[in-house]
Amino acid sequence: MGRFAGAVHIITTEENGHPSGLIATAVCSLSFDPPSVLV
């Protein structure tokens, strides 16, 4: 199983001038207004 390719999502944000982010392998759309994803 370790040889199978899979999707990797890089999620970034910024709040009060401080950037942060994470890498996730399971992401789905939650809402379009406001834009939200479920990680």
N, C-alpha and C positions, 0 to 999 in steps of 0.2 A: 504493500500500500504506500510506502514512503516514496516510491518512484513515480506515482501518478501526479500529474500537474494539477494544481488547484488555484482558484482565484485568491488574490491577496488584495485587500483594500487598505489604502492609506487615508486616514481621516484626520483632518487638521481643523483647528479653530483658533480664534484669538479673542481674549477678553481683557480689557483694561491694558492693552499693549503687551500682554504676555501670551505668546503663542504656545500651543500644546497640541499633541497629536497621539495617535495610536495606530497600530497595524492590526487588522482583523481578518479572519478567514470566513466569517459568517455574517453577512449584512443583508438586510432587506429594507425596502422603502416602507416607511410608516405613514407619512403625511406629506402632501405637496404644499399645504398652506397652514402653518409655517413648514418650510422644508425640514423634514426629520427622517432619520434612519434608525433602525433597530439593530443594535450590535450584539 
